[in-house]
């Protein structure tokens, strides 16, 4: 592709005791006669941690080093101004995040990339699953996936499949297993990779998945190696516990249309799976809270039929009284237990589904968390399902973790109903409650989690720890839990010699795998605890997780990996960061200043003066704009159409608008709000009150507020006000201020900018002056440009399907396919003030809801930065 040929790509996985060590090696050659950029781009499981990355260029290897984020940031920013290369990990799909690194390679030269990552494979539905995202993007002369599995307990079944596997490719998957070893290989030839006989496109595009399970002669398995142990607990053939399930469902107006249809579909399928010994109920919350029945109801055939009728009639109304809905569910479950309406030996759970944020009743999320935790008192788990991107996922996750449950994002795709049903399937078969694994306190330290509210059929509990005495080689564990008929209580023992006998096949074992498994699990659980922690507890959890991340060289949300390239290649540095679902990752963006990182549009165009109209004639339809509170318009010239969306964020937030590492230009904007909050408005109005434009290569900074303009060139500062009329030219800078209207700015060889002053009546009780930004000649910025605006300087395509009436008769809804996402959009219009600063012009566009979710990569909070510069 473009003169770059991938010679080889090998994915080598070793799995020992459920712990996977994966190495991806790829060699690329520049066949061209000029230097070119080579990009290594791979998607990894979100549950994995990168542990190493290196590049070998013409025989010299340049390794990555893992550091605390702040230290990595300083090293990275020192080098990044000298080049455009970077490496990063970013959120990508439901199960993956993307690692990307690029480097310039001389003509007729080659580079070898090697990426290592590790993960603990989780057991679901009776099998461990490992998947590899396969997408080489071109035919590869030597392509191979090889998986070697070693399980001391023995392997009972092993399967491999690929979403891209055709009948012709099926026979290429080689699979063998016996006793403790399993082996899978997939090595298609060039011709076998082709989509057709003479095609140059590759059929390799999708997921390659390996599933297996182990022999279980006892309920658990202990392994001891060099002072560390791991304990796997997964009893079989237990009778299932009856369960008591309350479904708390958001029926607010934002759930209307496809979301409520998919919810009904999922609930109907779930009703088909509810057992007759189970108890259940539905609670619906919009502005008001409605219940199907006053108490939990047994799942008799008659009651299930009545429930199906109720579910088919669920419809949307009102706003989001989340607090009222969740508290009604807790109260109902508490009353059922206190009144002995449900079996004493049963498992109770609450499953809440919401697509928005609380805005009726108690809407402060911290207050809701406090009340919910006090009401549940640890008696049963709370599972929070966040539908779409409009939810406060941090809040849902914290509240679930505080109540022994978990949060899960439900992606607003065509299979959302299956996602909902799939989650229910995971928790639909409880086998034990109140599981406790007890280890001798005087022998063991640094234990991972040992207490579990529920054990579900087909899953597995994993505990790891460290011996106080490194020479100790035996361990006794007491296991307790409550089953359907009686209590489970037994003792299990293991010694290091037994583990050694079971693990004689050393070629399958990578390093101190039990110790690394312990470190991985410990870090994962510390980071999870940290989500709901505050104050000193949070600081201690952070410090412990950071120490382990650095010691064992894991790229976690607290660490970064810096890759330093040689001087001959512009001393370019890359950085790998670990994003985490639902966490505000604005700090990551500070470090990714030189990466093509798809972002949110946030351009501010406020009224340009009539005398500047000549500036817009070159590309009259190529514009990006935002005005007011703030409303965005993205022009898509090839469609002769536009896309628009709104962003809601708090005053004081600083947003990264443009970031081009090649020209060194960055633009950030700080939001202001109205003089006082409007008590009738759900969300405060916000505008840009301050803009910061910098060119790092020229050491130039321009700060613009509604009152003054400040230029800093090195250590020298120059100031102007909006009452001035100025034309200024100096090295690398051209500035024109049109009194009380706008300013035109050009820095170096990059794009030019128009900043417009919006003035309001000084005695206005609510509004205040604000600014806008318009970018001219954006094609002068490099292809590496990103930022809230910068991503839309590159072409974007979309398809509109299924236009149908919406809630507003004047604004039809439709389905938009954009960036491989399927979105519900609404036809509307936004104001463009370029030619008419006072009244503006209505621009028709397709409106994307929920802060541009699905149009933008990530979420809009990903692009909050700490300061203007």
ZIBELDA-V304179 format. One record per backbone hydrogen bond with DSSP energy under -1.0 kcal/mol. CO is the residue of the C=O (numbers start at 1). NH is the residue of the N-H. E is the energy in kcal/mol with one decimal. If there is no record, write none. Layout:
co->{CO | CO}
nh->{NH | NH}
e->{E | E}
This chain:
co->{1 | 3 | 5 | 7 | 8 | 9 | 10 | 11 | 12 | 13 | 14 | 15 | 16 | 18 | 19 | 20 | 21 | 22 | 23 | 24 | 25 | 26 | 27 | 27 | 28 | 29 | 30 | 36 | 38 | 40 | 42 | 44 | 45 | 49 | 50 | 52 | 53 | 54 | 55 | 56 | 57 | 60 | 62 | 65 | 67 | 68 | 69 | 70 | 71 | 72 | 73 | 74 | 75 | 76 | 79 | 80 | 87 | 88 | 90 | 95 | 96 | 96 | 97 | 98 | 99 | 100 | 101 | 103 | 105 | 106 | 109 | 110 | 111 | 112 | 113 | 114 | 115 | 116 | 116 | 117 | 118 | 119 | 122 | 124 | 127 | 128 | 130 | 132 | 134 | 142 | 144 | 145 | 146 | 147 | 148 | 149 | 150 | 151 | 154 | 157 | 159 | 161 | 162 | 166 | 169 | 170 | 174 | 176 | 178 | 179 | 180 | 181 | 182 | 183 | 184 | 185 | 186 | 189 | 193 | 196 | 201 | 203 | 206 | 207 | 208 | 209 | 210 | 211 | 212 | 213 | 213 | 219 | 221 | 223 | 225 | 227 | 228 | 229 | 230 | 231 | 232 | 233 | 242 | 243 | 244 | 245 | 246 | 247 | 248 | 249 | 251 | 252 | 253 | 255 | 257 | 258 | 259 | 260 | 261 | 262 | 263 | 264 | 265 | 266 | 267 | 268 | 270 | 275 | 278 | 279 | 280 | 281 | 282 | 283 | 284 | 285 | 286 | 288 | 290 | 297 | 298 | 300 | 301 | 302 | 303 | 304 | 305 | 306 | 307 | 308 | 311 | 318 | 320 | 320 | 320 | 321 | 322 | 323 | 324 | 325 | 326 | 327 | 328 | 329 | 330 | 331 | 332 | 333 | 334 | 335 | 336 | 337 | 344 | 347 | 349 | 350 | 351 | 352 | 353 | 354 | 364 | 365 | 366 | 367 | 368 | 369 | 370 | 371 | 372 | 373 | 376 | 381 | 383 | 384 | 385 | 386 | 391 | 392 | 393 | 394 | 395 | 396 | 397 | 398 | 400 | 401 | 403 | 406 | 408 | 410 | 411 | 413 | 415 | 416 | 417 | 418 | 419 | 420 | 421 | 422 | 423 | 429 | 430 | 432 | 433 | 435 | 436 | 438 | 440 | 440 | 443 | 445 | 450 | 452 | 453 | 455 | 455 | 456 | 458 | 461 | 463 | 464 | 465 | 466 | 469 | 473 | 475 | 477 | 478 | 479 | 480 | 481 | 482 | 486 | 488 | 490 | 492 | 494 | 495 | 496 | 497 | 498 | 504 | 505 | 506 | 511 | 512 | 513 | 514 | 515 | 516 | 517 | 518 | 519 | 520 | 521 | 522 | 523 | 524 | 525 | 526 | 534 | 535 | 536 | 537 | 538 | 539 | 540 | 541 | 542 | 543 | 544 | 545 | 546 | 547 | 548 | 549 | 556 | 558 | 560 | 561 | 562 | 563 | 566 | 566 | 567 | 569 | 572 | 574 | 576 | 580 | 585 | 586 | 588 | 592 | 595 | 604 | 609 | 610 | 612 | 613 | 619 | 621 | 623 | 625 | 626 | 627 | 630 | 631 | 632 | 633 | 634 | 636 | 636 | 637 | 641 | 642 | 643 | 644 | 645 | 650 | 653 | 654 | 655 | 656 | 657 | 657 | 658 | 659 | 660 | 664 | 665 | 666 | 667 | 667 | 668 | 669 | 670 | 670 | 671 | 672 | 678 | 687 | 688 | 690 | 691 | 692 | 693 | 694 | 695 | 699 | 700 | 701 | 702 | 703 | 704 | 708 | 709 | 710 | 711 | 712 | 713 | 716 | 718 | 720 | 721 | 722 | 726 | 728 | 730 | 732 | 733 | 734 | 735 | 736 | 737 | 738 | 738 | 741 | 742 | 743 | 744 | 745 | 746 | 747 | 752 | 753 | 754 | 755 | 756 | 758 | 761 | 766 | 770 | 772 | 774 | 776 | 777 | 778 | 782 | 786 | 787 | 789 | 790 | 799 | 801 | 804 | 808 | 812 | 813 | 814 | 815 | 816 | 817 | 818 | 821 | 823 | 825 | 826 | 828 | 830 | 832 | 836 | 841 | 843 | 845 | 846 | 847 | 850 | 852 | 852 | 859 | 860 | 861 | 863}
nh->{4 | 31 | 29 | 142 | 27 | 144 | 25 | 146 | 23 | 148 | 21 | 150 | 19 | 121 | 16 | 119 | 14 | 117 | 12 | 115 | 10 | 113 | 7 | 8 | 111 | 5 | 108 | 105 | 103 | 101 | 99 | 97 | 48 | 118 | 555 | 116 | 64 | 114 | 62 | 112 | 60 | 57 | 55 | 562 | 560 | 72 | 73 | 74 | 75 | 76 | 77 | 78 | 79 | 80 | 82 | 83 | 575 | 100 | 98 | 46 | 92 | 93 | 44 | 90 | 42 | 88 | 40 | 38 | 36 | 109 | 30 | 58 | 28 | 56 | 26 | 54 | 24 | 51 | 52 | 22 | 49 | 20 | 129 | 127 | 124 | 212 | 210 | 208 | 206 | 9 | 11 | 186 | 13 | 184 | 15 | 182 | 17 | 154 | 215 | 213 | 211 | 209 | 165 | 170 | 172 | 173 | 185 | 183 | 181 | 155 | 151 | 178 | 149 | 176 | 147 | 174 | 145 | 193 | 203 | 199 | 195 | 205 | 134 | 163 | 132 | 161 | 130 | 159 | 128 | 156 | 157 | 234 | 232 | 230 | 228 | 467 | 225 | 465 | 223 | 463 | 221 | 461 | 347 | 279 | 349 | 281 | 351 | 283 | 353 | 285 | 317 | 255 | 256 | 260 | 261 | 262 | 263 | 264 | 265 | 266 | 267 | 268 | 269 | 270 | 271 | 272 | 273 | 278 | 299 | 245 | 297 | 247 | 292 | 249 | 290 | 251 | 321 | 286 | 284 | 280 | 300 | 304 | 305 | 306 | 307 | 308 | 309 | 310 | 311 | 312 | 314 | 253 | 322 | 359 | 360 | 325 | 326 | 327 | 328 | 329 | 330 | 331 | 332 | 333 | 334 | 335 | 336 | 337 | 338 | 339 | 341 | 340 | 346 | 244 | 246 | 383 | 248 | 385 | 250 | 387 | 368 | 369 | 370 | 371 | 372 | 373 | 374 | 375 | 376 | 377 | 379 | 350 | 352 | 408 | 354 | 410 | 393 | 396 | 397 | 398 | 399 | 400 | 401 | 402 | 405 | 404 | 382 | 384 | 386 | 388 | 413 | 416 | 419 | 420 | 421 | 422 | 423 | 424 | 425 | 426 | 427 | 457 | 241 | 455 | 482 | 452 | 480 | 478 | 443 | 444 | 468 | 466 | 437 | 435 | 434 | 431 | 432 | 459 | 126 | 233 | 231 | 448 | 229 | 445 | 472 | 496 | 494 | 492 | 438 | 490 | 436 | 488 | 433 | 483 | 481 | 479 | 477 | 475 | 499 | 500 | 501 | 502 | 506 | 508 | 509 | 513 | 516 | 517 | 518 | 519 | 520 | 521 | 522 | 523 | 524 | 525 | 526 | 527 | 528 | 529 | 530 | 538 | 539 | 540 | 541 | 542 | 543 | 544 | 545 | 546 | 547 | 548 | 549 | 550 | 551 | 552 | 554 | 559 | 69 | 67 | 576 | 65 | 574 | 569 | 571 | 570 | 572 | 565 | 563 | 561 | 583 | 589 | 590 | 591 | 595 | 597 | 773 | 612 | 613 | 615 | 616 | 622 | 623 | 635 | 633 | 605 | 631 | 647 | 627 | 645 | 625 | 643 | 639 | 641 | 640 | 636 | 846 | 634 | 848 | 632 | 653 | 671 | 865 | 669 | 788 | 789 | 790 | 667 | 786 | 664 | 696 | 660 | 694 | 657 | 658 | 692 | 655 | 689 | 690 | 652 | 687 | 681 | 672 | 771 | 670 | 704 | 668 | 702 | 666 | 700 | 714 | 695 | 712 | 693 | 710 | 691 | 705 | 720 | 703 | 718 | 701 | 716 | 713 | 711 | 709 | 724 | 740 | 737 | 735 | 733 | 748 | 730 | 746 | 728 | 744 | 726 | 741 | 742 | 757 | 738 | 755 | 736 | 753 | 734 | 750 | 776 | 745 | 774 | 743 | 772 | 770 | 764 | 675 | 758 | 756 | 754 | 752 | 780 | 781 | 785 | 659 | 791 | 792 | 793 | 817 | 815 | 813 | 811 | 827 | 804 | 825 | 801 | 823 | 799 | 821 | 818 | 816 | 814 | 847 | 845 | 843 | 841 | 840 | 832 | 830 | 828 | 644 | 826 | 853 | 855 | 856 | 862 | 863 | 864 | 656}
e->{-2.2 | -2.8 | -3.0 | -1.7 | -2.3 | -2.2 | -2.9 | -3.0 | -2.6 | -2.9 | -3.1 | -3.4 | -1.8 | -3.0 | -2.5 | -1.7 | -2.6 | -2.2 | -3.0 | -2.6 | -3.1 | -3.3 | -2.0 | -1.3 | -2.5 | -2.8 | -1.6 | -3.4 | -2.1 | -2.3 | -3.5 | -2.3 | -1.7 | -2.5 | -2.8 | -3.0 | -2.1 | -2.4 | -3.6 | -2.3 | -1.8 | -2.8 | -1.9 | -2.8 | -2.8 | -2.5 | -2.8 | -2.0 | -2.0 | -2.7 | -3.1 | -1.6 | -1.1 | -2.4 | -1.9 | -1.6 | -1.5 | -2.2 | -3.6 | -2.4 | -1.7 | -1.0 | -3.5 | -2.5 | -2.8 | -1.9 | -3.4 | -3.0 | -2.3 | -1.6 | -3.0 | -1.4 | -2.8 | -2.6 | -2.4 | -2.1 | -3.1 | -2.9 | -1.6 | -2.9 | -2.5 | -3.1 | -1.0 | -1.6 | -2.4 | -1.8 | -3.4 | -2.9 | -2.5 | -2.6 | -2.7 | -2.2 | -3.1 | -2.4 | -3.0 | -2.3 | -1.9 | -1.9 | -2.0 | -1.4 | -2.5 | -3.4 | -1.3 | -1.5 | -1.7 | -1.1 | -2.2 | -3.3 | -2.3 | -3.5 | -2.4 | -2.3 | -2.9 | -2.6 | -3.0 | -2.9 | -2.2 | -1.3 | -3.6 | -1.4 | -1.7 | -1.4 | -3.5 | -2.3 | -3.0 | -2.3 | -2.8 | -2.7 | -3.4 | -2.1 | -1.0 | -2.9 | -3.0 | -2.1 | -1.5 | -2.8 | -2.7 | -1.8 | -2.3 | -2.3 | -2.4 | -2.9 | -2.6 | -2.5 | -2.6 | -1.3 | -2.5 | -3.0 | -2.7 | -2.6 | -3.1 | -2.3 | -1.8 | -1.8 | -1.8 | -2.7 | -2.0 | -2.5 | -2.4 | -2.5 | -2.5 | -2.3 | -1.7 | -2.5 | -2.3 | -1.0 | -1.3 | -1.7 | -2.7 | -2.6 | -2.6 | -2.4 | -2.4 | -3.3 | -3.1 | -2.6 | -2.9 | -2.8 | -3.3 | -2.3 | -2.1 | -2.6 | -2.0 | -2.1 | -2.3 | -2.1 | -1.7 | -2.0 | -2.8 | -2.4 | -1.6 | -2.9 | -1.4 | -2.3 | -1.4 | -2.0 | -2.7 | -2.4 | -1.8 | -1.7 | -2.1 | -2.7 | -2.1 | -2.1 | -2.9 | -2.5 | -1.9 | -1.8 | -2.7 | -2.4 | -2.7 | -1.3 | -1.3 | -2.7 | -1.8 | -3.0 | -2.7 | -3.5 | -2.0 | -3.1 | -2.1 | -2.5 | -2.1 | -2.4 | -2.7 | -2.5 | -1.9 | -2.1 | -2.5 | -2.2 | -1.9 | -1.8 | -3.0 | -2.2 | -2.2 | -3.1 | -1.3 | -2.0 | -2.8 | -2.7 | -2.5 | -2.0 | -2.7 | -2.3 | -2.9 | -1.2 | -1.2 | -1.6 | -2.4 | -2.8 | -2.7 | -1.6 | -2.0 | -2.3 | -2.4 | -2.7 | -2.1 | -2.1 | -2.4 | -1.3 | -1.1 | -2.8 | -2.7 | -2.3 | -2.7 | -2.7 | -2.6 | -2.3 | -1.7 | -1.7 | -2.8 | -2.5 | -2.1 | -2.7 | -2.6 | -3.2 | -1.5 | -1.9 | -2.1 | -3.0 | -3.5 | -2.2 | -2.2 | -3.2 | -2.1 | -3.3 | -1.8 | -2.6 | -3.3 | -1.9 | -2.9 | -3.8 | -2.1 | -2.2 | -2.1 | -2.9 | -3.0 | -2.5 | -1.5 | -2.6 | -2.3 | -1.9 | -2.1 | -1.7 | -1.9 | -1.8 | -2.4 | -2.4 | -2.4 | -2.3 | -2.9 | -2.6 | -2.5 | -2.7 | -2.5 | -2.2 | -2.5 | -2.6 | -1.5 | -2.5 | -2.1 | -1.2 | -1.9 | -2.5 | -2.5 | -2.5 | -2.5 | -2.5 | -2.5 | -2.5 | -2.5 | -2.1 | -2.3 | -2.4 | -2.5 | -2.7 | -2.5 | -1.5 | -1.7 | -3.1 | -2.4 | -2.4 | -2.3 | -1.7 | -1.5 | -1.4 | -1.0 | -2.4 | -2.3 | -2.0 | -2.0 | -1.1 | -1.1 | -1.2 | -1.3 | -1.6 | -4.5 | -2.1 | -2.0 | -2.1 | -1.6 | -1.2 | -1.2 | -1.7 | -3.2 | -1.3 | -2.8 | -1.4 | -1.5 | -1.2 | -2.2 | -2.6 | -1.8 | -1.4 | -1.1 | -2.8 | -2.2 | -3.5 | -2.8 | -2.9 | -1.7 | -2.5 | -2.9 | -2.2 | -2.7 | -4.1 | -1.9 | -2.6 | -2.3 | -1.7 | -2.7 | -3.1 | -2.6 | -2.7 | -1.9 | -3.0 | -3.3 | -2.6 | -1.4 | -2.7 | -2.5 | -1.4 | -3.1 | -3.4 | -3.1 | -2.8 | -2.5 | -3.1 | -2.3 | -1.9 | -2.1 | -2.4 | -3.1 | -2.7 | -2.9 | -2.6 | -2.7 | -2.7 | -2.8 | -2.6 | -2.2 | -2.1 | -2.8 | -3.3 | -2.7 | -1.5 | -2.9 | -2.8 | -3.0 | -2.6 | -2.1 | -2.5 | -2.3 | -3.4 | -2.7 | -1.3 | -2.5 | -1.5 | -2.9 | -3.2 | -2.7 | -2.4 | -3.0 | -2.2 | -1.7 | -3.3 | -3.0 | -2.5 | -2.4 | -1.6 | -2.1 | -2.3 | -3.6 | -3.1 | -1.9 | -3.0 | -1.6 | -2.1 | -1.7 | -1.6 | -2.2 | -1.6 | -1.9 | -1.9 | -2.8 | -3.1 | -2.5 | -2.2 | -3.1 | -2.9 | -2.7 | -3.3 | -3.1 | -1.9 | -2.2 | -2.2 | -3.1 | -2.3 | -3.7 | -2.3 | -3.2 | -2.0 | -1.9 | -2.6 | -1.9 | -2.7 | -2.5 | -1.9 | -1.3 | -1.6 | -2.3 | -2.1 | -1.6 | -1.4 | -2.4}
